Amino acid sequence: MTATVEGPDFVALQVRDVPAAAAFFEEKLGLRRAPGPAHAVVFATTPIPFAVREPLPGVDLDTVTRPGLGVALWLRTTDAPALREQLLAAGIQDVTPLQDSPFGPTFSFTGPEGYRLTVHGG
């Protein structure tokens, strides 16, 4: 029998400032921490765990103009319009207008350290 991959099982963003990135995801998006290793903050997200972590050995984020370029990271919410308004009220820059999609209302914004994030649902 041939082994196959079932799909993504964990997502982590490498960041320079783990506490600041973790605070953003907790305070602005409402994520809750889960147990994790000392070099990362893992959140209790479902169905796929999500984390922010220290850069891996050999990764120099200071040489990257936009981290995650080429990767689409979508986050699910129960109410995209309300979350969008919360982010705008919190002063988050470059929040896009709400758009309809097959996955419900969507919008994008730049999160910690320049990662581009898309939110959908509601």
N, C-alpha and C positions, 0 to 999 in steps of 0.2 A: 504494500500500500504506500502511496506517495503522500508525504506530509504537505499540507496546504496552510495558508494563512487565512484566518477567519475575519480579520479586519483590525483596525486600530484598537489599541488596548490601553494606551497611556499617551498623554500629550504634555510636554513641558517646554516652557519658554526659558531660554538662557538670558539672564539679566545681570547687569553690573551691581545693582542695588536690590537685593532680594527683599529686605524689609519694606522698602518703599513700594516695590511692585506688589508685594503681598497686601500691603495696606490699601493700595488702589483697588485691587480685586475684592477685598473685604468691604471697604467703605463705599465704593462707588457702584459695585455690582452685586453686593450682598453674598458673596461666596463665603462658605464656612470652612475652617481648617479641619484637616484629617491628620492622623498620625503620619509622620514621614521622617526621612533622614535629616541630619543636621544641616546639610548643604542646600536644602530645598524647603519650600513651603508647599505642601500638597493640600488640595481642596477636595471636599467631599462632593464631587460632581458625578452625575450619572448620565448616561451609562458608562462614560469614559472618564477616569480620573484625570485631573488637570493640575499642573504645578508650575511654579516659578522656581528656578534653580540657579546656582552659581554656574558660570561658564565651565564647560568641559576643558580638560587640559588641552592646550594648543589653540583654543578659541580666543581671539582677541576682538572683543566687540567694539573697541575703539577704531578698528579699521573698517567697520561695516557702516555704510551710509544709511541703510534701512534694514533692520533685522527682519528675518522671515520673508524677505522678498521672494515672491513666487509661491508662497504657501497661503492658502485661504483658510483662515481659522474662524469658524462660525460658532457662536454661542447661542444656546436656546434660552428663551425667557418666557414667562407666562403672559407678559404684556409689553411688547416692543414699543408701542407709542408712549406708554407711561415711563419706561426706562429711558427712552430718548429724552423726554422732558426733564427727567431727573439729572441726566448727564449735562444737558444744556444749563440747567439751573446751577449745577456745580462748577460751571465754567470750563467744561471740557471743550477743547477747540476742535474744529473741522468735523463736527457731527453732520453727516449727510442727511438730506431730507428722507422721510419715510417713503418706501417704495413697496408695491405689492409684488409678491413672488409666489411660486408654488409652495413655499414653506411658511407663508403668512407674511405679515409686514416685516420689512427689513430696513436696517440702516447700518452705516459703518462709522468708525471713528478711530483715531490713533490713541492707543493705550500706552502703558508704561514703556519707556525707552524706544518708542517709535514703531512698535508692532501695530499693524493695521488689523482691526477686529471688526467682524460683522455680527450683528445681533438679529435674531429672527424669532417670531412667535407672537402669539396673542391674537 
